[in-house]
């Protein structure tokens, strides 16, 4: 009889513990959800992604501008950018041209401009050797003549 009571007691104790865990988990979820307001969600800023060779910063909604910060000297700009975003490139006799970034393609009204330390780049992306903390930007700009 004692073994049967021990089994029943163990089973009831198990049910109490499981019930408490389920109830506690639900209260934690409700507390967390109630503390997050819609305005808080909209105010969140993206966390920059980074690798050993680069830091990439961009706004989630903005796919027309990307900023890269070199974290090591001597890295090729093209390698840095390709480590962070998907590029569509076209090779010409004069160098490599960026035709698309993450699926957004240049067209007859727009192109991908390249800036190095806030100055329009004088070299193509494949020809730029970066120094530590150099800032490289890709901007989808309108062609103006």
Secondary structure, 3 states (H helix, E strand, C coil): CHHHHHHHHHHHHHHHHHHHHHHHHHHHHHHHHHHCCHHHHHHCCCCCEECCCEEEECCCCCCCEEEEEECCCCCEHHHHHHCCCCEEEEEECCEEEEEEECCEECCCCEEEEEEECCEECCCCHHHCECCCCCEEEEEEEECCC
